[in-house]
Amino acid sequence: MRRALRSAPAGQDWRRACLLLYGLALTPVMPSQLARGAIVSPFLGTLLEQDGRRPREGAALFASAIAGISLAAAVFLTGKPANLVVFGLFDSQTQFAFDWLPWLCAASFSGALLLLAHWLAMRLLFPATEAPAAGDRLLRLQAEALGPLSRKERGALAAIALILLGTLSQPYHQVDVPWLSLAILVVLLLFGALRREDLNQRVDWSVLIFIGSIIAWAPIMHQTGIDRQIAASLAWVGAFMKASLPAFLALLCAAIVLIRLALPELVAEVLLLTLLLPLAAAAGVSQWLIGYAVLTMCEAYQFAYQSPYQLYLESQHPDGAFDRARLLRYNLAMTLARALAIFASLPFWSLRNIL
């Protein structure tokens, strides 16, 4: 990352773009937003030092880092744990239709609109200025201190490339992605790139167990008849969803903004989708569309306490490094942009027969 920053032009726009693109590049291969924040944080600190810790420029860099961490989280199936939870709650037909690449294709238009909205928000809220010349010297010294890539780093990059290539080519080689990932894990263990201590200490097993238990909800709900009971008890919601989908989505977006003021993201997503997906299936509305709308809007937030990764970034850098008021305005603008992106994507989804 520092080498990319060093080779990029000195303008502030390029520094922000590097930070954004770095977070976006991590999104499909690292499902945890908090883990992406931990990786992006040192580079954010480098840029804050390079810009002389000016609060307005610091807010712009924070906004770029947040966008890189979260903007495409719902666009990739592996963008965050909640996506995998939602995938497990889909019926078998929806799961077959929206694997990794079909999910990305369906969400691509909305994701492109969010990128455009981010660019417009940055232009309006954070007009770019030239980066201080001293920053190039700082980046050069840090790049020299890092030295060339180590053997483990090259192995990690090769493993990530193989997983991406294997996932994208899965329709051709017909090897399930879990088996492909397991094979790469075994190779890394055999060649010493990973140790048993790494698996014990660096893998968040509690999150994985939680995701596995949530994914098991769908067959349990079907076997016990809970999904049918939900559909019967809230049939009027399903009828409204079917009769006026845009109006339902408008109310859903507004409700999620209010719910997120009190509930954490994952809790809000699980509660809403447990109720809404059976209703969508009974009403003949795309489960993926409802799931994607919930995932996209639950990712939106206004205040730092609603976002663990923003809290983490703030904890790693001093309060005077960024302007909180400007960052709040950016969060509000992107909340509105997420809702508008969903509505603007409806014609695209209609052409793809997703509605």
C-alpha positions, -999 to +999 in steps of 0.1 A: +000+000+000+028+024+009+045+016-024+012+024-042+009+057-024+045+066-031+040+060-069+007+078-070+006+116-079+009+140-050-026+154-052-050+148-023-075+131-046-050+104-055-042+097-018-079+094-010-084+071-040-056+048-029-071+045+005-106+038-009-093+012-035-072-006-009-103-012+013-124-022-018-097-047-028-098-063+006-136-066+006-142-098-015-114-117+003-119-106+039-155-108+051-149-089+084-153-051+082-134-048+115-105-068+102-104-046+071-103-016+093-074-030+113-054-035+080-063+000+066-057+018+099-018+020+096-021+035+061-047+060+073-022+070+100+005+074+074-016+097+054-028+117+084+009+123+093+016+132+057-012+158+057+001+174+089-030+162+109-052+189+095-088+182+107-106+189+074-082+167+054-083+141+082-121+139+079-117+133+041-092+105+047-114+090+074-143+091+049-122+074+022-112+047+046-147+041+058-159+039+022-133+014+013-142-008+043-180-006+039-191+007+005-190-027-013-197-049+018-232-059+004-220-060-032-198-091-027-213-123-012-181-126+009-181-089+018-193-093+054-206-122+076-242-110+074-242-118+036-234-154+044-261-155+070-286-141+045-274-167+019-281-194+044-316-181+049-325-182+012-345-211-002-325-236-023-336-220-056-324-185-046-292-200-033-286-217-067-294-185-086-273-161-065-239-177-059-208-155-057-206-142-093-244-139-099-247-120-066-219-096-078-236-091-112-270-084-096-254-059-071-230-043-096-253-014-107-261-004-072-225-007-062-215+016-091-241+042-080-227+041-044-192+047-058-205+077-078-223+090-047-191+087-027-172+107-053-199+134-054-200+136-015-162+139-014-162+166-041-189+186-022-178+181+014-141+178+010-127+199-018-092+186-026-060+204-018-024+195-026-007+172-002+024+186+016+057+179-001+071+164+031+047+135+028+066+120-001+098+118+020+078+101+048+064+075+024+098+069+009+114+062+043+086+039+053+088+019+020+126+015+025+120+003+061+095-023+049+119-038+024+109-065-002+079-088+003+087-117+025+081-154+016+050-155+038+036-123+022+041-137-013+024-170-002-005-151+012-010-131-020-008-163-041-034-179-018-058-150-022-053-150-060-060-188-061-092-184-041-104-156-063-096-174-095-112-206-082-143-188-070-148-171-104-141-202-124-163-225-102-190-230-129-162-246-151-142-268-128-173-277-106-153-278-074-171-263-045-155-232-030-153-247+005-133-276-007-110-253-027-105-231+003-097-262+025-071-274-001-054-240-001-055-240+038-038-275+039-011-263+015-004-232+036-002-254+067+021-280+050+046-253+038+046-234+071+029-203+060+003-209+087+008-224+121-016-241+145-011-211+168-023-188+140-055-208+136-062-207+173-054-171+179-061-152+146-093-169+135-125-155+150-141-189+158-170-174+177-182-155+147-179-186+125-199-206+149-225-179+151-227-178+113-231-215+112-259-215+137-277-187+119-274-205+085-291-236+102-321-214+109-336-218+074-341-256+074-352-255+111-378-229+103-390-249+074-391-282+093-409-267+123-433-246+101-422-213+116-417-197+082-453-207+072-466-193+105-448-160+099-462-158+063-497-165+076-496-141+105-481-112+085-498-119+052-508-083+049-472-072+049-464-097+021-494-084+001-482-048+005-447-059-006-461-075-037-486-048-046-463-018-041-427-028-039-412+008-042-434+020-013-425-010+008-388-004+002-392+033+011-408+023+044-382-004+049-353+020+044-368+046+069-375+019+094-339+005+092-324+039+098-344+042+130-338+006+141-301+010+136-300+039+161-308+012+188-296-021+175-262-033+162-259-040+125-259-078+126-287-081+151-309-058+130-302-078+099-309-111+115-342-099+130-355-082+099-345-110+075-360-137+097-393-119+093-391-106+058-376-135+038-405-159+044-429-131+035-411-124+003-411-161-007-448-164+000-456-132-019-435-141-049-410-113-044-373-119-049-357-130-016-324-117-029-337-082-035-352-079+000-321-093+015-298-070-005-319-040+005-317-049+042-280-056+040-273-023+022-293-001+045-281-018+077-246-009+067-255+028+067-250+047+099-248+082+111-229+082+145-197+065+154-212+043+181-232+025+154-201+014+136-174-008+152-149-002+125-152+036+128-148+034+165-117+013+159-102+038+135-110+067+159-093+048+188-061+044+168-058+081+159-060+112+181-092+133+183-076+163+166-068+143+135-102+148+119-133+170+118-161+150+134-188+174+121-177+169+085-175+132+089-211+132+103-223+151+072-206+125+050-223+096+069-257+113+065-251+119+028-242+082+022-272+070+042-294+089+018-273+077-012-278+040-002-316+044-002-315+062-036-292+036-051-317+009-042-346+028-059-324+037-089-315+000-094-351-012-096-352-008-134-319-027-137-332-055-115-365-056-135-345-061-167-327-090-151-360-105-139-349-102-102-381-084-090 
